[in-house]
Amino acid sequence: MINYLNEGFSIEKLTTELSDKNTEFYFATLDNNVIGYLKLNFGQSQTELQDDKALEIERIYVLKEFHEKKVGQVLYEKAIEIAKEKNADYVWLGVWEENPRAISFYKKNGFVEFDKHIFKLGNDEQTDIMMKLKLK
């Protein structure tokens, strides 16, 4: 986990992501504090499919104390709004197979499973379920 955090959230990596024209970040705040965020990828910046007619939700992260406060739903709705503005045919994402809460959330919002891929967390190989929501 430490390696993942050091590599995936280093200043250099975040700077690159923030300056990528095909990546957008949105933040949920409460009393001027960030309580969650959304990361969207388009085109060649998508982590897997890189389909110009798709939008990837790479991350919806919410602080644990706000999990039951609909913050994730608001961020999700923002992602769908952006996807429609960009005229995407579908939205896709990967979710860890051991995260039933997130899988349930996406299924409740109309996503269906379409594939799996391996996500490496250090030396540990974990399986992500790839899910898709057709907009058209």
Steps between C-alpha positions, in 0.01 A plus 500: 500500500785739582657440158164555329443827686856619437480422129135578428477817707849650472533872427635417154216260417229734628655796314494298177139397557387853584657638183358228271236655273318164490470468878272700727472516879200615703502550876223472757551746784340574834599811696793555260634147563523237226290199600513315169608519140429369153755428227379462140703392196424546131657372177858379528516590869265213589680225683373211286247542221615838362181533299429852376126435548546405867569664833683319779426562865843419639431608856216597726656529843310624804623529856361212706303723737300627201419160343134509603450867408442461121832670412593211269162527329550873437846436352359214291221724368762760405684231301183409310428869433850545354467180294178630346657842433789324323248291303647171628330177395582336832676537834727228634709431808690231687409406857684260728313170524535509881309828524136388509384842617636670186379220271151532647512880459586472130244225435235714671593775252458274198854372439554144380812285513673443166854383575772465766859612524790456737603795715838476671522635854869458573568131437138406560288440190139600553207465263297800395156450355451724199152651482323703235196725475364563151371853449383457140 
